[in-house]
Amino acid sequence: MNSFPKRRYHSLAEFSRDVLAILRARAPLARGTISPAFRERLMLAVTAVNACRYCARFHTQVALAADLHAAEIAQLLAGEFTGAPANEIPALVYAQHWAEMNAQPEPALHTQFIAAYGAETARAIELVLRMIRIGNLAGNTFDYILYRLSFGRLGLPRPQPAA
């Protein structure tokens, strides 16, 4: 049987851990530490790893409203950061790693990240990463349910998009 190819929540406990992490760390974002454009770059970087179609569509529109260009948005969704401001690239690389490691970054990279941005900004960035992770994994979990209710449950091959 084909397996579902996207990252998703596997338990309510996993989802609850993410929600609790946001509730514990919500203060830094309220202080406006991160610009809307930077926030959207971070969200698109994580969405590129988790491949949530709903978040990709929504945050593309929000990024356009935050004055990101379509070419940069396409790069971010492809996991490339060459169009981003130089001072944001380390955070985008960290965001990508953070998502790839299922929100458990390598300790050495986490330490470098905090050193580069400072503790308060690093907490605000990680709050953004956690928020988009919840959206990504929730959207993908919804798609998994649809998958299981259709072709995946029956063991049939998934339909391929028309060329």
BATORSE-220832 format. One record per residue: residue number from 1; x, y, z of N, C-alpha, C, O in turn. Coordinates in Angstrom, 2 decimals. Last residue first. Layout:
<nodes>
     i       n.x       n.y       n.z      ca.x      ca.y      ca.z       c.x       c.y       c.z       o.x       o.y       o.z
   NUM         X         Y         Z         X         Y         Z         X         Y         Z         X         Y         Z
...
</nodes>
This chain:
<nodes>
     i       n.x       n.y       n.z      ca.x      ca.y      ca.z       c.x       c.y       c.z       o.x       o.y       o.z
   163     -0.98     15.99    -16.84      0.22     16.69    -17.34     -0.15     17.90    -18.15      0.74     18.60    -18.64
   162     -2.90     15.60    -13.90     -2.83     15.61    -15.36     -1.63     16.43    -15.80     -1.31     17.45    -15.20
   161     -1.60     13.89    -11.03     -2.12     15.08    -11.68     -1.95     15.00    -13.20     -1.00     14.41    -13.71
   160     -2.61     10.54    -10.27     -1.55     11.48    -10.61     -2.16     12.69    -11.29     -3.13     12.56    -12.03
   159     -4.18      8.90     -7.55     -4.28      9.49     -8.88     -3.17     10.50     -9.08     -2.82     11.23     -8.15
   158     -2.53      6.25     -5.84     -3.04      7.61     -5.82     -3.12      8.15     -7.23     -2.23      7.90     -8.04
   157     -3.63      2.86     -6.08     -2.63      3.90     -6.33     -3.29      5.27     -6.33     -4.44      5.44     -6.74
   156     -5.38      1.42     -3.25     -5.30      1.77     -4.67     -4.21      2.80     -4.89     -3.90      3.56     -3.97
   155     -5.94      0.78     -0.69     -4.71      0.25     -1.26     -4.56      0.53     -2.74     -3.70     -0.05     -3.40
   154     -8.03      1.92      0.56     -8.33      0.78     -0.30     -7.09      0.14     -0.91     -7.16     -0.91     -1.55
   153     -6.84      4.04      1.82     -7.47      3.00      2.64     -7.73      1.75      1.82     -7.65      0.63      2.34
   152     -6.01      5.65     -0.33     -5.05      5.04      0.58     -5.63      3.90      1.38     -4.96      2.88      1.59
   151     -8.39      6.61     -1.60     -7.51      5.65     -2.25     -6.57      4.94     -1.28     -6.37      3.73     -1.41
   150    -10.16      7.61      1.11    -10.28      7.36     -0.33     -9.30      6.27     -0.77     -9.41      5.13     -0.32
   149     -9.63      7.95      3.71    -11.02      7.72      3.36    -11.20      7.38      1.88    -12.26      6.92      1.46
   148     -6.94      8.53      3.65     -7.36      7.26      4.23     -8.80      6.93      3.86     -9.16      5.76      3.71
   147     -7.08     11.10      2.49     -6.34     10.01      1.82     -6.82      8.65      2.33     -7.08      7.74      1.54
   146     -8.40     12.52      4.50     -9.01     12.38      3.16     -8.39     11.22      2.40     -9.09     10.44      1.74
   145     -6.42     12.26      6.46     -7.76     11.70      6.70     -8.48     11.52      5.36     -9.09     10.48      5.12
   144     -4.38     13.67      5.21     -4.19     12.25      5.51     -5.53     11.57      5.74     -5.76     10.45      5.29
   143     -5.44     16.24      5.18     -5.23     15.54      3.91     -5.04     14.04      4.11     -5.48     13.23      3.29
   142     -5.33     16.67      7.96     -6.62     16.68      7.27     -6.51     15.96      5.93     -7.38     15.16      5.57
   141     -2.58     16.63      8.21     -3.37     15.60      8.90     -4.77     15.52      8.29     -5.32     14.44      8.13
   140     -1.92     18.92      6.78     -1.51     17.61      6.25     -2.25     16.47      6.92     -2.53     15.45      6.29
   139     -3.03     20.84      8.53     -3.49     20.73      7.14     -3.14     19.38      6.53     -3.96     18.77      5.85
   138     -1.47     20.28     10.81     -2.93     20.15     10.87     -3.51     20.01      9.46     -4.37     19.16      9.22
   137      1.08     20.85      9.85      0.78     19.48     10.24     -0.73     19.25     10.38     -1.21     18.16     10.09
   136      0.78     23.66      9.28      1.22     22.68      8.28      0.77     21.27      8.64      0.16     20.59      7.82
   135     -0.03     24.76     11.78     -0.85     24.90     10.59     -0.51     23.85      9.54     -1.41     23.22      8.97
   134      2.17     23.99     13.37      0.82     23.55     13.72     -0.09     23.64     12.49     -0.84     22.70     12.20
   133      4.21     25.32     11.99      4.24     23.86     12.11      2.85     23.34     12.43      2.40     22.36     11.84
   132      3.55     27.95     12.44      3.35     27.42     11.09      3.42     25.90     11.09      2.76     25.25     10.27
   131      4.13     28.07     15.21      2.79     28.39     14.72      2.57     27.79     13.33      1.52     27.20     13.07
   130      6.86     27.45     15.29      5.91     26.54     15.92      4.49     26.80     15.42      3.73     25.85     15.22
   129      7.89     29.68     13.97      8.11     28.34     13.42      7.11     27.35     14.00      6.57     26.51     13.27
   128      7.13     31.71     15.74      6.61     31.71     14.37      6.75     30.32     13.76      5.83     29.83     13.11
   127      8.72     30.89     17.90      7.27     30.94     18.05      6.61     30.93     16.67      5.62     30.22     16.46
   126     11.25     31.28     16.86     10.81     29.91     17.13      9.30     29.84     17.38      8.68     28.81     17.11
   125     11.25     34.08     16.77     11.34     33.30     15.53     10.84     31.89     15.76     10.10     31.36     14.94
   124     11.13     34.64     19.51     10.05     35.10     18.63     10.06     34.31     17.32      9.01     33.92     16.82
   123     13.56     33.53     20.37     12.28     33.00     20.88     11.12     33.40     19.99     10.22     32.60     19.73
   122     15.31     35.20     18.94     15.30     33.76     18.67     14.01     33.12     19.18     13.42     32.28     18.50
   121     14.80     37.63     20.18     14.43     37.47     18.77     14.38     35.99     18.41     13.51     35.57     17.65
   120     15.81     36.97     22.78     14.43     37.42     22.57     13.98     37.23     21.12     12.89     36.71     20.88
   119     18.56     36.15     22.37     17.56     35.26     22.97     16.12     35.69     22.67     15.29     34.84     22.33
   118     20.13     36.73     19.20     19.81     37.12     20.56     18.64     36.30     21.07     17.82     35.82     20.28
   117     20.99     35.88     16.72     19.81     36.74     16.79     19.51     37.28     18.19     18.71     38.20     18.33
   116     23.34     34.33     17.04     23.20     35.23     15.89     22.08     36.25     16.07     22.22     37.38     15.63
   115     22.89     32.79     19.30     24.01     33.73     19.30     23.86     34.76     18.18     24.21     35.93     18.35
   114     20.78     31.22     18.40     20.54     32.16     19.49     21.65     33.22     19.53     21.39     34.40     19.76
   113     22.20     29.77     16.41     21.03     30.56     16.06     20.75     31.62     17.13     20.52     32.79     16.81
   112     24.06     28.37     17.92     24.51     29.35     16.93     23.39     30.31     16.56     23.60     31.51     16.42
   111     22.27     26.71     19.35     23.14     27.65     20.07     23.65     28.75     19.13     23.67     29.92     19.50
   110     21.22     25.23     17.24     20.33     26.05     18.07     21.13     27.10     18.82     20.71     28.26     18.91
   109     23.47     23.88     16.38     22.84     24.85     15.48     21.90     25.77     16.26     21.80     26.96     15.95
   108     23.91     22.25     18.62     24.94     23.21     18.20     24.35     24.28     17.28     24.71     25.45     17.39
   107     21.52     20.66     18.75     21.86     21.62     19.81     22.90     22.66     19.38     22.78     23.83     19.74
   106     19.41     20.43     15.93     20.70     20.03     16.52     21.08     21.07     17.57     20.96     22.27     17.30
   105     15.87     20.76     16.67     17.11     21.10     15.97     18.35     20.57     16.69     18.33     20.30     17.89
   104     13.07     19.60     16.47     14.12     19.21     17.40     15.48     19.50     16.77     16.17     18.56     16.36
   103     11.06     19.83     14.62     11.08     20.79     15.73     12.09     20.42     16.81     11.97     20.87     17.95
   102     11.88     17.91     12.71     10.63     17.75     13.44     10.62     18.57     14.74     10.23     18.08     15.80
   101     13.98     18.54     11.11     14.28     17.76     12.32     13.05     17.62     13.23     13.19     17.26     14.40
   100     12.86     20.20      9.22     13.35     18.88      8.80     13.59     17.95      9.99     13.43     16.74      9.88
    99     12.43     22.48     10.82     11.29     21.72     10.27     11.72     20.31      9.86     11.01     19.34     10.14
    98     15.08     23.20     11.37     14.14     22.98     12.46     12.95     22.13     11.99     12.53     21.20     12.66
    97     16.04     23.69      8.77     16.61     22.60      9.58     15.64     22.21     10.69     15.40     21.02     10.93
    96     14.44     25.94      8.18     14.40     24.75      7.33     14.91     23.53      8.11     14.28     22.47      8.10
    95     15.29     27.68     10.18     13.87     27.29     10.08     13.72     26.01      9.26     12.96     25.12      9.62
    94     18.01     28.01      9.48     17.65     27.38     10.76     16.19     26.88     10.71     15.91     25.76     11.15
    93     17.62     29.38      7.11     18.33     28.09      7.08     18.00     27.31      8.36     17.76     26.10      8.32
    92     16.39     31.64      8.17     15.67     30.80      7.20     16.31     29.42      7.09     15.61     28.41      7.00
    91     18.40     32.69      9.77     17.15     32.26     10.39     16.36     31.36      9.46     15.72     30.41      9.91
    90     20.35     33.34      7.81     20.64     32.35      8.86     19.37     31.83      9.54     19.29     30.65      9.86
    89     18.82     35.29      6.24     19.17     33.96      5.70     19.55     32.97      6.79     19.11     31.82      6.72
    88     18.50     37.82      7.19     17.45     36.84      7.51     17.82     35.43      7.08     17.20     34.46      7.52
    87     20.54     39.40      6.26     20.44     39.23      7.71     19.36     38.23      8.13     19.31     37.82      9.29
    86     20.05     39.41      3.48     21.19     38.67      4.02     21.07     38.42      5.53     21.45     37.36      6.01
    85     16.71     38.91      2.35     17.74     39.80      2.90     18.82     38.98      3.61     18.52     37.98      4.27
    84     16.26     36.43     -0.28     15.95     37.00      1.02     17.05     37.98      1.46     18.18     37.89      0.99
    83     16.95     35.09     -2.55     16.27     36.37     -2.71     15.97     37.08     -1.41     15.48     38.21     -1.41
    82     18.04     32.66     -1.69     18.92     33.65     -2.30     18.26     35.02     -2.47     18.97     36.03     -2.52
    81     16.89     30.42     -0.57     16.80     31.68      0.15     17.62     32.80     -0.46     17.86     33.81      0.20
    80     14.79     27.62     -1.28     15.95     28.45     -1.63     15.77     29.84     -1.03     14.66     30.36     -0.97
    79     12.58     25.99     -1.21     13.64     25.78     -0.23     14.91     26.54     -0.51     15.98     26.17     -0.04
    78     10.52     26.61     -2.77     11.43     25.60     -3.32     12.59     25.34     -2.37     13.48     24.55     -2.68
    77      9.39     28.66     -1.40      8.63     27.41     -1.45      9.43     26.27     -2.09      9.07     25.10     -1.95
    76     11.35     30.59     -1.98     11.16     30.12     -0.61     10.42     28.79     -0.58     10.78     27.89      0.17
    75     10.91     30.94     -4.76     12.20     30.44     -4.25     12.04     29.86     -2.85     12.53     28.77     -2.56
    74      8.32     31.99     -4.72      8.58     30.72     -5.41      9.89     30.11     -4.94      9.98     28.89     -4.74
    73      8.89     34.39     -3.39      7.97     33.42     -2.79      8.18     32.05     -3.41      8.22     31.04     -2.70
    72     10.50     35.65     -5.28     11.07     35.27     -3.99     10.20     34.23     -3.30     10.71     33.29     -2.69
    71      8.61     36.00     -7.33      9.82     35.20     -7.58     10.46     34.76     -6.27     10.91     33.62     -6.15
    70      6.72     37.71     -6.16      6.34     36.35     -6.53      7.56     35.45     -6.75      7.53     34.27     -6.39
    69      8.02     39.62     -3.40      7.78     39.42     -4.83      7.48     37.95     -5.11      7.94     37.06     -4.39
    68      6.46     40.92     -0.51      7.41     39.97     -1.09      7.05     39.80     -2.56      5.86     39.84     -2.90
    67      4.58     42.62      0.74      5.51     43.16     -0.25      6.63     42.22     -0.67      7.67     42.69     -1.14
    66      2.61     41.46      2.14      3.73     41.99      2.93      4.87     42.46      2.03      5.99     42.67      2.49
    65      1.01     40.43      0.18      0.52     41.62      0.87      1.61     42.27      1.73      1.55     43.46      2.03
    64      2.58     38.20     -0.39      2.40     39.23     -1.42      1.92     40.54     -0.78      2.37     41.62     -1.15
    63      2.19     36.83      2.02      3.53     37.31      1.66      3.45     38.38      0.58      4.19     39.37      0.63
    62     -0.50     36.16      1.81     -0.08     37.04      2.89      1.30     37.63      2.58      1.54     38.81      2.84
    61     -0.37     34.43     -0.41     -1.18     35.65     -0.47     -0.76     36.65      0.60     -0.67     37.85      0.34
    60      1.28     32.44      0.65      1.68     33.13     -0.58      0.92     34.45     -0.69      1.51     35.47     -1.03
    59     -0.23     31.52      2.73      0.92     32.37      3.05      1.55     33.00      1.81      2.27     33.99      1.92
    58     -2.23     30.02      1.32     -2.58     31.14      2.20     -1.39     32.07      2.40     -1.53     33.29      2.26
    57     -0.68     28.09     -0.09     -1.60     28.99     -0.78     -1.89     30.23      0.06     -1.80     31.36     -0.42
    56      0.70     26.83      1.99      1.44     27.41      0.86      0.56     28.43      0.14      1.02     29.52     -0.20
    55     -1.38     25.89      3.59     -0.50     26.96      4.10      0.28     27.62      2.97      0.49     28.83      2.99
    54     -2.41     23.94      1.85     -3.26     25.01      2.35     -2.42     26.20      2.83     -2.72     27.35      2.51
    53     -0.32     22.14      1.43     -0.86     22.91      0.30     -1.73     24.08      0.74     -1.77     25.11      0.06
    52      2.56     21.63      3.10      1.12     21.82      3.31      0.56     22.70      2.20      0.94     23.87      2.06
    51      5.32     20.80      3.23      4.50     20.63      2.02      2.99     20.69      2.27      2.23     19.89      1.73
    50      7.38     21.02      5.01      6.22     20.22      5.40      5.21     20.02      4.28      4.34     19.15      4.38
    49      9.23     22.66      3.64      9.64     21.36      4.17      8.42     20.47      4.41      8.43     19.29      4.05
    48      7.68     24.89      3.02      8.38     24.18      1.94      8.80     22.79      2.40      8.74     21.84      1.62
    47      6.94     25.77      5.55      5.92     25.17      4.69      6.56     24.42      3.53      6.02     23.40      3.09
    46      9.33     26.95      6.34      8.85     25.75      7.03      7.81     25.03      6.17      7.81     23.80      6.09
    45      9.39     29.08      4.52     10.53     28.16      4.61     10.11     26.86      5.28     10.50     25.77      4.84
    44      7.02     30.44      5.06      7.17     29.77      3.77      8.33     28.78      3.78      8.26     27.74      3.11
    43      7.64     31.44      7.59      6.51     30.53      7.42      6.60     29.76      6.10      6.29     28.57      6.05
    42      9.80     33.12      7.00      9.96     31.99      7.91      8.86     30.96      7.71      9.11     29.76      7.66
    41      8.50     34.98      5.36      9.63     34.19      4.83      9.85     32.95      5.69     10.05     31.85      5.16
    40      6.66     36.03      7.18      6.17     35.24      6.05      7.29     34.42      5.40      7.05     33.30      4.95
    39      8.42     37.36      8.95      7.53     36.30      9.44      7.06     35.42      8.29      7.05     34.19      8.41
    38      9.47     39.27      7.20     10.36     38.25      7.76      9.53     37.07      8.27      9.90     35.91      8.04
    37      7.14     40.80      6.75      7.83     40.15      5.63      8.73     39.03      6.12      8.76     37.95      5.53
    36      6.47     41.74      9.38      5.56     40.86      8.63      6.26     40.13      7.47      5.98     38.95      7.24
    35      9.32     41.52     11.62      8.50     42.23     10.63      7.57     41.25      9.92      7.85     40.05      9.88
    34      9.48     40.77     15.05      9.69     40.29     13.68      8.77     41.04     12.73      7.57     41.18     13.00
    33      8.74     41.92     17.44     10.15     41.64     17.21     10.45     41.32     15.75     11.56     41.57     15.26
    32      6.34     42.78     18.64      6.69     43.21     17.29      8.15     42.99     16.93      8.74     43.78     16.20
    31      5.48     41.77     21.01      6.27     42.99     21.07      6.73     43.44     19.69      7.47     44.42     19.60
    30      4.29     39.36     20.48      3.41     40.50     20.75      4.18     41.82     20.78      3.59     42.88     20.60
    29      6.39     37.63     20.43      5.81     38.04     19.16      4.91     39.27     19.35      4.81     40.11     18.45
    28      6.97     37.14     23.19      7.90     37.88     22.33      7.28     38.39     21.03      7.61     39.49     20.58
    27      4.61     35.68     24.33      4.93     37.08     24.63      5.86     37.76     23.63      5.57     38.89     23.23
    26      4.29     32.90     23.88      3.59     33.87     23.03      4.03     35.32     23.23      3.81     36.13     22.33
    25      5.20     30.55     25.08      6.17     31.47     24.46      5.53     32.61     23.68      6.22     33.23     22.87
    24      3.17     28.93     26.08      4.26     29.31     26.98      5.12     30.42     26.41      5.73     31.18     27.17
    23      1.62     28.56     23.80      1.04     29.25     24.94      2.11     29.72     25.92      1.97     30.78     26.53
    22      3.40     27.06     22.22      2.98     28.40     21.80      2.41     29.19     22.98      2.71     30.38     23.13
    21      3.55     24.72     23.71      4.78     25.49     23.46      4.44     26.91     23.02      5.11     27.86     23.41
    20      0.92     23.83     23.53      1.44     24.27     24.83      2.72     25.09     24.66      2.94     26.05     25.39
    19      0.87     23.11     20.81     -0.01     24.17     21.31      0.50     24.71     22.64      0.51     25.92     22.85
    18      2.76     21.00     20.81      2.97     22.21     20.01      2.12     23.37     20.50      2.60     24.50     20.59
    17      1.52     19.17     22.53      2.85     19.70     22.86      3.13     20.98     22.09      3.66     21.93     22.65
    16     -0.83     18.57     21.07     -0.92     19.29     22.35      0.42     19.88     22.77      0.46     20.99     23.30
    15      0.23     17.06     18.94     -0.43     18.34     18.68     -0.47     19.19     19.95     -0.19     20.38     19.91
    14      1.07     14.84     20.46      2.03     15.61     19.65      1.47     17.00     19.34      2.18     17.99     19.46
    13     -1.37     13.95     21.50     -0.31     14.40     22.41      0.72     15.24     21.66      1.20     16.25     22.18
    12     -2.73     13.05     19.30     -3.22     14.25     19.95     -2.17     14.81     20.91     -2.09     16.02     21.10
    11     -0.48     11.92     16.72     -1.24     11.75     17.96     -1.73     13.10     18.47     -1.20     14.15     18.10
    10      0.71     12.57     14.43      0.43     11.15     14.61     -0.37     10.89     15.88     -0.87      9.78     16.10
     9      0.51     15.14     12.05      0.41     14.76     13.45      0.04     13.28     13.52     -0.82     12.80     12.78
     8      2.81     14.88      9.28      1.50     15.12      9.87      1.57     14.80     11.35      2.56     14.26     11.84
     7      4.50     15.14      6.18      4.57     15.19      7.64      3.18     15.54      8.17      2.48     16.37      7.60
     6      3.46     13.04      3.40      3.68     14.34      4.06      3.79     14.18      5.58      3.26     13.24      6.17
     5      2.76     10.67      2.01      4.11     11.22      1.89      4.42     12.50      2.67      5.54     12.99      2.61
     4      1.36      7.67      3.09      1.11      9.10      2.95      2.45      9.82      3.01      3.21      9.63      3.96
     3      2.17      4.78      1.13      2.11      5.50      2.40      1.92      6.99      2.12      2.28      7.49      1.05
     2      0.47      2.27     -0.70      1.19      3.54     -0.71      1.08      4.19      0.66      0.02      4.14      1.29
     1      0.85     -1.17      0.00      0.00      0.00      0.00      0.89      1.24      0.00      1.95      1.25      0.63
</nodes>
